[in-house]
Amino acid sequence: MVSHFEPAYLALLRSGELKKRVQAAEEQIQACTSCGHECRVNRYEQLGRCHTGVQAVVSSYGPHHGEEDPLRGHRGSGTIFFARCNLNCQFCQNSDISQQGHGRPVEPQELAKMMLVLQEQGCHNINLVSPTHVVAPILTALLIAAQAGLCKPLVWNTGGYDSLAALALLDGVVDIYMPDMKYADAESGLEYSKAPHYPEVNQAGVAEMHRQVGDLVLDQEGIALRGLLVRHLVLPAGLAGTGEIARFLAQEVSRDTYINLMDQYRPCYKAFELPPLDRPITGAEYEQALQQARDAGLHRFDQRRPRLLRILW
């Protein structure tokens, strides 16, 4: 347990490094390598694979009380939901946001204000949801917000298809990484999320995230301050490869990895056309996944079912 905490980005602010990261992120999207697609599009001139240019689009923001226990605490996690996504999951439960792009463009100054408002509302952290494709505007906004007094832990809540180049920009910036680990099999990643080499990109990214922040550290009230928290959605018929992912975490990352094995899968978006994704998981499938994780050596579980809340403007 830790009683005193300062977010990592404040040290970079004082040293001037945070401003340099903003400049590097702006250069990176001139031939974009922010995610595993590495489409190398100049996003100042055209949209990337993520259907995004330079400006971030925000769907909603506000205190979220349905996140994992160490994030939501008793005052909520300060979530900012970004529209669009670098993945195209065929079963996405928020496809109106991720695929259709519902939301509105915001300048970095407004994004910074959102962060500060969430802090004023007492949220335990600033939780950036689907941020991978908008690293540059996020870092610009963070610089503005930190200069104005932001001092909450920063959560990188990602689909897990982040490039190592993007993660290098976030080293010493992000306090809590919360990546999905969606698949252990490359064919599943390509078929169901249109993401080539998903396990390779995902596992390299998760290992790098852990190198940067270590295992999840909590304060005296059980609120997360720093570290890695992995989300894994259990899919029907074992399509997610839970056992392999659990073994990777236990053997290649840390047996003390905090993991949320999520049991709330239900068919959405295009899943009805893709059996066995056209049905919810069974209780037996979830219990098998949980046992596989235990057998691999993992022991820090969050078994709550995150509620899909949207806090609208």
RAUR-V201929 format. One record per backbone hydrogen bond with DSSP energy under -1.0 kcal/mol. CO is the residue of the C=O (numbers start at 0). NH is the residue of the N-H. E is the energy in kcal/mol with one decimal. If there is no record, write none. Layout:
# RAUR-V201929
CO,NH,E + CO,NH,E
This chain:
# RAUR-V201929
6,9,-1.4 + 7,10,-1.1 + 7,11,-1.0 + 8,12,-2.0 + 9,13,-2.2 + 10,14,-1.7 + 11,17,-1.9 + 15,19,-1.2 + 16,20,-2.2 + 17,21,-1.8 + 18,22,-1.8 + 19,23,-2.4 + 20,24,-2.6 + 21,25,-2.1 + 22,26,-1.7 + 23,27,-2.2 + 24,28,-1.4 + 26,29,-1.7 + 27,30,-1.2 + 28,42,-2.7 + 31,39,-2.7 + 33,162,-1.7 + 34,37,-1.2 + 40,31,-2.5 + 40,42,-1.1 + 41,44,-1.9 + 41,45,-2.0 + 47,50,-2.3 + 51,47,-2.1 + 55,105,-2.5 + 56,82,-3.0 + 57,103,-2.1 + 59,80,-2.8 + 61,78,-1.8 + 63,76,-2.7 + 67,70,-1.7 + 67,71,-2.5 + 68,72,-2.1 + 69,223,-2.9 + 71,75,-2.7 + 75,123,-2.3 + 76,63,-2.6 + 76,78,-1.6 + 77,126,-3.0 + 78,61,-2.2 + 79,128,-2.6 + 80,58,-3.1 + 88,91,-1.5 + 89,269,-1.7 + 93,96,-1.3 + 93,97,-2.7 + 94,98,-2.0 + 94,99,-2.1 + 95,101,-2.3 + 96,83,-2.6 + 103,57,-2.4 + 106,110,-2.1 + 107,111,-2.6 + 108,112,-1.7 + 109,113,-2.0 + 110,114,-1.8 + 111,115,-2.1 + 112,116,-2.5 + 113,117,-2.4 + 114,118,-1.8 + 115,119,-2.4 + 116,120,-1.8 + 117,122,-2.0 + 118,121,-1.6 + 124,77,-1.7 + 125,154,-3.2 + 126,79,-2.6 + 127,156,-2.3 + 128,81,-2.1 + 130,133,-2.2 + 133,137,-1.7 + 134,138,-2.6 + 135,139,-2.2 + 136,140,-2.4 + 137,141,-2.8 + 138,142,-2.2 + 139,143,-1.7 + 140,144,-2.9 + 141,145,-3.2 + 142,146,-1.9 + 144,149,-2.3 + 145,148,-1.3 + 152,125,-2.7 + 153,174,-1.6 + 153,175,-2.5 + 154,127,-2.6 + 155,177,-2.8 + 156,129,-2.6 + 157,179,-1.9 + 160,35,-2.0 + 162,166,-2.1 + 163,167,-1.8 + 169,172,-2.5 + 169,173,-2.0 + 174,226,-2.5 + 175,155,-2.9 + 176,228,-2.7 + 177,157,-1.1 + 178,230,-2.6 + 184,188,-1.8 + 185,189,-2.0 + 186,190,-2.6 + 187,191,-3.0 + 188,192,-1.3 + 188,194,-1.9 + 191,89,-3.1 + 192,87,-2.0 + 194,197,-1.2 + 196,200,-2.5 + 197,201,-3.3 + 198,202,-2.8 + 199,203,-1.8 + 200,204,-2.1 + 201,205,-2.7 + 202,206,-2.2 + 203,207,-1.8 + 204,208,-2.7 + 205,209,-2.4 + 206,210,-2.0 + 207,211,-2.0 + 208,212,-2.3 + 209,213,-2.7 + 213,227,-1.4 + 216,224,-2.9 + 216,225,-1.2 + 217,1,-1.6 + 218,221,-1.8 + 222,218,-2.4 + 225,216,-3.6 + 226,176,-1.8 + 229,259,-3.1 + 230,180,-2.2 + 231,261,-2.5 + 234,237,-1.2 + 235,238,-1.7 + 237,240,-1.4 + 240,244,-2.2 + 241,245,-2.8 + 242,246,-2.2 + 243,247,-2.2 + 244,248,-2.4 + 245,249,-2.6 + 246,250,-2.6 + 247,251,-2.9 + 248,252,-1.2 + 248,253,-2.5 + 253,256,-1.6 + 257,229,-2.7 + 258,301,-2.1 + 259,231,-2.6 + 261,233,-2.2 + 267,270,-2.5 + 269,272,-1.6 + 270,273,-2.0 + 273,276,-2.4 + 275,278,-1.1 + 281,285,-1.9 + 282,286,-2.4 + 283,287,-2.2 + 284,288,-2.0 + 285,289,-2.5 + 286,290,-2.2 + 287,291,-2.3 + 288,292,-2.0 + 289,293,-2.1 + 290,294,-3.0 + 291,295,-1.6 + 292,297,-1.9 + 293,296,-1.2 + 299,258,-2.8 + 306,308,-1.8
